[in-house]
Amino acid sequence: MEQTLIHPNWHVLLIHYPLALLVIGVLIELFSFMWRRHGFRAAGRWMILLGALSAVPAAFSGIYALNDVATMNNPAAESPWHVKVASTPLSQHAWEMLTDHVWLQVIATAIFLSVVLVWIASCDDWRRKLHGPMLVLLVIGMGFVAWGAWEGGEAVYRHGVGVNPVTAVNAPGIHPAGEESRVLAEAEPQSGAMRTFLAILAPEQAHVTMAGVLVALALVSLALSARAMGGTSATVIETTAVIPADQARPVSDADARAALLRDDATVISRERTIIPAPVVPSGRFWLLTFIVALLVLLGGVAVLGLESERWAPKQLGEMIAAQPRMLAHAITGGSIVLLTLCLAVAARWAKQNRMVLGILAALLLIALGIQLWMGILMLYDTPQGPLTRFNP
């Protein structure tokens, strides 16, 4: 049994964070009429924001987990997807529950992410107008989350999805947990140590999960760019002060002096305080997105090198060129890195050029969609095959 750090995959850990944040955040917002101007409400909205964003890498880890449980104890683990599903030891009911869990959580993630992105991109006036519909969508999203969580829990705890069968510890050839790594290390010191390190690191899982972080950052950066292009206005606060006439303050502004109404008892002064418009840091977020995109690209190269044990650029290039799905995945990965860099530059020096930002954003969304599809084909259905569908 492979000595991974987290069994059976990272999804069992990552999924708890968006669940907890979203449930608590939505409950706080739902009962926000009890504390309209309290910091507690702001905390709830931050929970919704962080929960929706963390749901994206959790969903990407779920993409990996679905393939992981489909290939567990499956003799056709390296076969195309339809062969894996036909050969999986999971029961039909367990597979149906697992499929329902995937679709329900995808819908829930899409709902929460849409609400958060629209909220970020909207001005204050539109936020007030959309508060009611968005609250309804949040409640609907929570319904899908609860339903999907129930399906996933039933699949694991009732049907044993992702659970390895218990084996006798002292059976011949079988070692207790952690013992296999020691035996491998004794037989092959370097190979065993490297194998254990890679099992703990889980490069492929890390690559898929970081791709989810990249998608979340890219969508937030898009929403911030939309907010910046929509413009933000300064806040004007008018105050009226009534003070005794003998304590009247000198007024330097001519308009304010003309507005003074004097009598024997009081001086009434009107003052205007202008709070500058908030700065929308879309350029900084695009720069962060570019850095993460570059790390994801380098991580993909590392995964390919570790699996093939080829590190020479020429060998890697030949291997990528020989597999259409991998080639498309590599091209779109490089395009995403380039587009995020261009958007970081445009958000900094051409923030009001809506056409440039719109074209770059549309190209980035297309590249992300293609990249996700190619990743699913390669993970589920092998690197060989058509680009538009699973192997027949």
Salt bridges, closest charged atoms under 4 A:
GLU29 OE2 - ARG41 NH2 3.38
GLU29 OE1 - ARG45 NE 3.10
GLU29 OE2 - HIS131 NE2 2.72
ASP124 OD1 - ARG127 NH1 3.94
ASP124 OD1 - ARG227 NH2 3.63
ASP125 OD1 - ARG128 NH2 3.73
ASP125 OD2 - LYS129 NZ 3.41
GLU154 OE1 - ARG158 NH1 3.02
GLU179 OE2 - ARG182 NH2 2.20
GLU186 OE2 - ARG182 NH1 2.43
GLU188 OE2 - ARG195 NH2 3.95
GLU238 OE2 - ARG272 NE 3.80
GLU271 OE2 - ARG249 NH2 3.08
ASP381 OD2 - ARG325 NH1 3.16
